[in-house]
Amino acid sequence: MQHRPLPCLSSLLSLCYTGVYGHTHEVMDGGLISTAPGQTENGWPTSGCEEPVLIVCATHSVHGSCAKTQITVSVEVRVAICIWRLSTNLEYRSISHLFAVGLSTCCLITQEVVTAINVILKPKYLKHPSAAEFRLIAQGFRDRWRFPQVAGAIDGTHIKIRAPPDSSSDYFNRKGDYSIILQAVVDHKMKFWDINVGRPGKVHDARVFSLSSLYEQGSAGTLLPHHTEMFEGIDVPLFLLGDSAYPLLNWLMKPYPEGGGVTPQQLNFNHRLSQARMTVERAFGRLKGRWRCLLKESEAHITFVSRIVSACCVLHNYCEEHNEEFLEGDYAVEQTEGVRYQEEVNAQQQPNSIRDALCHYFSAM
């Protein structure tokens, strides 16, 4: 069954066809379906649409420095072409047929709008939170999972690509696919506030992390506000939640290693951390469920795949901010547990104290 575009974006597509053909069409299951003016077949409105920001974005792609196409295609149709490409598994050839636009023109339009999304929308919809916003995020994690001082959850996911002609072995991951890695941090509402995309699939999550600007800022003490709370006599700062693939740091908590020596209290801590960290796994599931171009092997040049992924993350945040409906059954939560990070002996005394303090706090609840 052909995947349908998102309802709020489908209303935009209906508007596009109204502008092109003079009456409303909905693109569904590979064909055009004529419907009554004012609504789509499923009753989605074709007015009051919340996509003017996308129109502005596409207008930039027409008039801005990234414009390459000389063929006259309306801004609305440019948006529709790009959204169809990103949110479905349709090939360019099929999209070209649906919109009666040349194949090469479809490719160029998608590149232009994706670039414009990253230039125009990314600074607004995917940005580093302010101190006040971090307080809301921490309160959100506390209210939902009873886990204090959490500023975000971090994880990585693989985006499949075609084997690049050069250094292809670097992109061959442990699951047997060629890929690039998306590292992301999400808030309590599953919105991304930091992404790093493009590292080869063979690279370990901890290495991707250590090479990122996120790590650089965290190490310099500029990533998170200096807001501490006392637990068991220890000042606990704001921190991120990660799985066992990440190092234990003052600003990044991970589970206790599970083995013969793990205590019931530590297992309880691990369970609570896992529940709260599920936020990022759910975000990846929703990202790929909405923007299904990320589920298949990308045919784009490897340098442009990163821009596509970034644009999809921006649009994901846009949809979450506008409360776009998403059925949980439409995706599977990703299981992204990486290879365990080997801690240096005696190198993590302060982070260990923070984790132990939280562990004791949870045990007393």
C-alpha positions in Angstrom: 0.0 0.0 0.0 1.4 3.4 -1.0 2.2 5.6 2.0 0.1 8.8 2.2 1.5 12.2 3.0 0.8 13.8 6.3 -2.7 15.2 6.8 -1.5 18.8 7.4 0.8 18.6 4.4 -1.9 16.9 2.3 -4.0 20.0 2.8 -1.1 22.0 1.3 -1.0 19.6 -1.6 -4.7 20.1 -2.2 -4.1 23.9 -2.2 -1.3 23.3 -4.7 -3.6 21.5 -7.1 -6.4 24.1 -6.6 -3.9 26.7 -7.8 -2.7 24.6 -10.7 -6.0 23.1 -12.0 -8.7 25.4 -10.6 -10.2 22.6 -8.5 -9.0 20.4 -5.7 -7.1 17.2 -6.2 -5.7 14.8 -3.8 -2.8 12.6 -4.8 -3.4 9.1 -3.5 -2.2 5.6 -4.2 -0.4 6.7 -7.4 -3.2 8.7 -9.0 -5.1 12.0 -8.9 -8.5 11.9 -7.2 -10.8 14.9 -7.8 -12.7 16.0 -4.7 -15.1 18.7 -3.7 -13.7 22.3 -3.3 -12.8 23.1 0.3 -11.9 19.7 1.5 -10.0 16.5 0.6 -11.6 13.1 0.3 -10.9 12.5 4.0 -12.3 15.8 5.0 -9.0 17.5 5.5 -9.4 21.3 5.1 -7.8 23.1 2.2 -7.9 26.5 3.9 -6.3 27.7 7.1 -3.3 25.6 6.2 -0.3 26.0 8.5 2.3 25.8 5.8 3.0 29.5 4.9 6.5 29.1 6.4 7.2 26.3 3.8 5.9 28.6 1.1 8.3 31.3 2.2 11.0 28.7 2.3 10.3 27.5 -1.3 10.1 31.2 -2.4 13.7 31.5 -1.3 14.6 28.5 -3.4 13.1 30.3 -6.4 14.5 33.7 -5.9 17.5 33.0 -3.6 21.1 32.0 -4.4 20.3 28.3 -4.5 17.9 28.5 -7.4 19.1 26.5 -10.5 15.9 25.7 -12.3 14.8 28.1 -15.1 11.5 26.4 -15.8 8.5 28.2 -14.3 7.0 26.0 -11.6 4.8 27.6 -8.9 6.1 27.9 -5.4 3.2 25.7 -4.1 4.0 22.9 -6.5 7.7 23.1 -5.6 6.8 22.5 -2.0 4.5 19.7 -2.9 7.1 18.0 -5.1 9.7 18.1 -2.2 7.2 17.0 0.4 6.1 14.1 -1.7 9.7 13.0 -2.3 10.6 13.2 1.4 7.4 11.7 2.9 6.8 8.8 0.5 8.8 6.0 -1.1 8.0 7.3 -4.6 10.8 7.6 -7.1 11.4 10.8 -9.0 9.9 9.3 -12.1 6.6 8.7 -10.5 6.6 12.2 -8.9 7.4 13.7 -12.3 4.3 11.9 -13.7 2.1 13.0 -10.9 3.0 16.7 -11.1 3.5 16.8 -14.9 7.0 18.2 -14.4 10.2 16.9 -16.0 12.3 14.3 -14.2 15.4 16.4 -14.0 13.3 19.4 -12.9 11.9 17.4 -10.0 15.4 16.5 -8.9 16.6 20.1 -9.0 13.4 21.4 -7.2 13.8 18.9 -4.4 17.5 19.9 -4.0 16.6 23.6 -3.9 13.7 23.3 -1.4 15.8 20.9 0.8 18.6 23.5 0.8 16.1 26.3 1.6 14.6 24.3 4.5 18.1 24.1 6.0 18.8 27.8 5.4 15.5 29.3 6.3 13.7 26.9 8.7 16.5 25.2 10.6 17.5 28.3 12.6 13.9 28.6 13.8 12.8 25.0 14.3 16.0 23.2 15.3 18.0 25.3 17.6 19.8 25.2 20.9 17.4 25.8 23.8 17.6 28.9 25.9 18.1 28.7 29.7 14.3 29.1 30.2 13.6 26.4 27.6 16.1 24.0 29.4 14.1 24.5 32.6 10.9 23.5 30.8 12.7 20.5 29.3 14.0 19.4 32.7 10.6 19.8 34.2 9.0 17.8 31.4 11.3 14.8 31.9 10.7 15.1 35.6 6.9 15.2 35.3 6.7 12.4 32.7 9.4 10.0 34.0 10.2 11.3 37.5 13.8 11.7 36.4 15.3 15.0 37.6 17.8 17.3 35.9 17.5 15.8 32.4 18.2 18.3 29.6 17.7 15.8 26.7 18.2 12.2 25.5 21.0 11.4 23.0 21.3 8.5 20.6 22.3 7.7 17.0 20.6 6.0 14.1 21.8 4.8 10.7 20.5 6.2 7.4 21.1 3.8 4.5 23.0 4.9 1.4 24.4 3.4 -1.7 27.9 2.2 -1.4 30.1 5.3 -2.2 32.7 4.9 -4.9 35.5 5.9 -2.5 36.2 4.5 0.9 33.0 2.4 0.8 34.3 0.1 3.6 34.2 3.0 6.0 30.4 3.3 5.5 29.7 -0.5 6.0 28.1 -0.8 9.4 27.9 -3.8 11.7 24.3 -4.6 10.5 25.6 -5.2 7.0 24.4 -2.0 5.4 26.1 1.1 3.9 25.0 4.1 6.0 25.7 7.4 7.5 25.0 8.2 11.1 22.5 10.7 12.6 23.4 11.6 16.2 20.6 13.6 17.8 19.5 15.0 21.1 15.8 15.4 21.8 13.7 17.1 24.5 10.8 15.7 26.4 8.4 16.4 23.5 10.6 14.3 21.1 11.8 17.4 19.3 15.4 17.6 18.1 17.6 20.4 19.6 20.9 19.1 18.3 21.9 16.9 15.4 25.1 15.7 13.9 24.8 13.9 10.6 27.2 12.5 8.0 29.7 10.3 9.9 30.4 7.0 8.1 28.3 4.0 9.4 31.4 2.1 10.6 32.2 4.7 13.2 31.3 3.8 16.8 28.7 6.0 18.5 31.2 7.1 21.1 33.6 8.3 18.4 30.8 10.2 16.6 30.0 11.8 19.9 33.6 12.7 20.7 34.0 14.4 17.2 30.8 16.4 17.5 30.4 20.1 18.4 28.0 18.9 21.1 30.9 17.2 22.9 33.1 20.2 22.4 30.6 22.5 24.0 29.8 20.0 26.8 33.5 19.7 27.6 33.9 23.4 27.6 30.9 23.8 30.0 28.9 25.9 27.5 26.4 23.3 26.4 24.0 23.4 29.3 23.0 26.1 31.9 24.8 25.9 35.2 21.7 24.9 37.2 22.4 22.3 40.0 20.1 20.5 42.4 21.2 18.7 45.6 20.7 14.9 45.8 22.2 12.8 48.7 24.7 15.7 49.4 25.9 15.9 45.8 25.3 18.9 43.5 23.8 17.4 40.4 24.0 19.5 37.2 21.8 19.3 34.2 22.7 16.3 32.0 21.9 14.2 28.9 20.8 10.6 29.0 22.6 8.1 26.9 22.9 4.3 26.5 25.9 2.2 27.3 27.6 3.2 24.0 28.4 6.6 25.5 31.0 7.7 28.1 29.9 8.6 31.7 30.4 12.3 32.1 29.2 15.1 34.5 26.8 16.1 31.8 25.9 12.7 30.4 24.4 9.9 32.5 24.4 6.3 31.3 23.3 2.9 32.8 25.4 0.9 35.2 27.1 -2.0 33.6 24.9 -5.0 34.1 26.7 -8.2 35.2 27.3 -10.3 38.3 27.9 -7.3 40.6 25.0 -5.1 39.7 22.7 -4.3 42.7 18.9 -4.1 42.7 19.2 -0.3 43.2 21.4 0.0 40.2 19.0 -2.1 38.1 16.2 0.3 39.2 18.3 3.3 38.1 18.9 1.6 34.7 15.2 0.9 34.2 14.3 4.5 35.0 17.0 5.8 32.7 15.9 3.5 29.9 12.3 4.6 30.2 13.2 8.3 30.0 15.8 7.7 27.2 13.1 6.0 25.1 12.1 9.5 24.1 14.9 9.7 21.5 14.1 6.2 20.1 10.5 7.2 19.7 11.6 10.4 18.0 13.7 8.4 15.5 10.7 6.2 14.8 8.4 9.2 14.2 11.0 10.9 12.1 11.3 7.9 9.8 7.6 7.1 9.9 6.8 10.6 8.6 9.7 11.0 6.2 9.9 7.6 4.7 12.7 8.5 2.3 14.9 7.8 5.3 13.7 4.1 5.4 15.1 3.2 2.1 18.6 3.3 0.6 19.1 6.9 -0.6 20.0 7.4 -4.2 21.3 10.9 -3.6 25.0 11.8 -3.6 26.4 11.1 -0.2 27.1 14.8 0.5 23.4 15.7 -0.2 22.0 12.8 1.9 23.2 14.7 5.0 21.2 17.8 3.9 18.1 15.6 3.3 18.4 14.1 6.8 18.8 17.5 8.3 15.8 18.9 6.4 13.7 15.9 7.6 14.7 16.6 11.2 13.6 20.3 10.8 10.3 19.2 9.3 9.8 16.6 12.1 10.2 19.5 14.6 7.8 21.6 12.6 5.2 18.8 12.7 5.7 18.2 16.4 5.4 21.9 17.2 2.1 22.0 15.2 0.8 18.9 16.9 0.6 16.9 13.7 -1.2 13.7 14.4 1.0 10.5 14.3 -0.4 7.1 15.0 2.0 5.2 17.3 1.2 2.0 15.4 2.6 3.4 12.2 6.2 2.9 13.3 8.4 0.6 15.4 10.5 2.1 18.2 14.1 1.8 17.2 16.4 -0.4 19.2 19.6 1.5 18.9 21.8 0.1 21.7 25.4 0.5 20.6 28.6 -1.3 21.5 29.4 -0.7 25.1 31.8 2.1 25.8 34.9 1.0 27.9 35.4 3.5 30.7 38.9 4.4 31.8 39.7 3.1 35.3 39.6 5.8 38.0 38.8 8.5 35.4 35.2 9.0 36.2 35.0 9.7 40.0 32.8 12.8 39.8 30.3 11.4 37.3 30.1 8.2 39.3 29.2 10.2 42.4 26.5 12.0 40.5 25.1 8.7 39.2 25.3 7.1 42.6 23.5 10.0 44.2 20.6 9.7 41.7 20.6 5.9 42.2 20.1 6.4 46.0 17.5 9.1 45.4 15.4 6.7 43.2 15.8 3.9 45.8 14.3 6.2 48.5 11.3 7.1 46.4 
